[in-house]
């Protein structure tokens, strides 16, 4: 389903006030904290609203109700500013954080830096998708493989292909995970296998999503988190457990 045109998004601007660190641009669902031009802040606001609507319709079938609380987006000027403010490595393009309590989302935040050339094309849609997904799986936390695979698939196709192109190399190097291991991992792998993790996660999410559509995949994940992946594989895809999935995916 098509997202609303960016031009349709209403953006309200508040210039930086004396004693304040940020100017603010606001939409119905986002607050953009920035020290950039009005045009850049407005572009971020419009891209975020469009990405929110696109991700929600793709995975859940409809646009979500207005977010309360809204998602705060911090636009740091440079990678170094981003790293100093967030204590994340400057090589990271950005990250999102969502607080949940009692089965509901209580905070939403995205941190980005404006010197990344893919800021509006890939990074902001990716991080917005993470925020959209949070809180939609029966009070459970979406595992990293599904969360990252679904977020990468929000990016342009050439960026998705960058991950998939590396699959044969990771396979030949013995770096891929057994499907059962990948789907039940609680943490990100160490740095040596992070490329394989992303490539395989994107591939597996896309493989299952193409079987019966993205919304069926989201329902599969919700049931899988509650009652186990193998029973959910049988229910939604007529796949008889992890070994059967492994063979089908490898083919």
ABEGO torsion letter per residue (X at the ends): XBBBBAAABBBBBBBBBBGBABBBBBBAABBBBBABBAAAAAAAAAAAAAAAAAAAAAAAGBBBBBBOBBBBBBBBABAAAAAAAAGBBAABAEBBBBBBBGGBBABBBBBBBAABAAAAAAAAAAAAAAAAABGABGGBBBBAAAAAAAAAAABBAAAAAAAAAAAAAAAAAGABBBAAAAAABABBBBAAAAAAAAAAAAAAAAAAAAAAEAAAAAAAAAAAAAAEAAAAAAAAAGBBEAAAAAAAAAX
